[in-house]
Amino acid sequence: MEKLRKKLSNKVDRPVFEINVQDGNKKIRCLFDTGADIPVFTLGREMLMMYFPNAVLCEEFYAEISGFGKSEEQALIYNIPNFIIQSDI
């Protein structure tokens, strides 16, 4: 099994790393959350579509999420084709 190796940011006190998106000209910061059951994009639909224009809304599904300072809420689910996180090394 190959291990994923990412350089963590030294600018914050949480495990944060960057990934390239689209053609590699854009980067987004990701929080490595070991307690999360699913990946969550918190910048809104408009930014999701800017970073991942091929994302497809899965209209028949939604996720019940919590842990954002509110009670449990329903979130839309998108499929992002060819989503790849690569090692820095």
C-alpha positions, 0 to 999 in steps of 0.5 A, a space after each residue: 500500500 502506498 502512503 499519501 505524503 502531504 506537507 502541512 501548513 505551518 501557518 495554522 495550528 490545524 492539519 491543513 494542506 493544499 491540493 491543486 485543482 482543475 489544470 493545476 493553476 488553482 490551489 485550495 486548502 484542505 483540513 485533514 479531519 480524522 473524525 469526518 465521515 465524508 469530505 465537506 466543501 464549505 465555500 458554497 456552490 458557486 466556488 465549488 463550481 468554479 474549482 470543479 466545473 465538472 461536478 455533478 449534483 446527485 439530486 436523489 441523495 443528500 447527507 445529514 451533517 453536523 459539527 459546524 456549530 449548528 444542529 444536524 442539517 441536510 447538505 447536497 451531494 456532488 460527484 466530482 469526476 477525477 478528483 485526485 489528491 497526490 503526494 508532495 514527494 
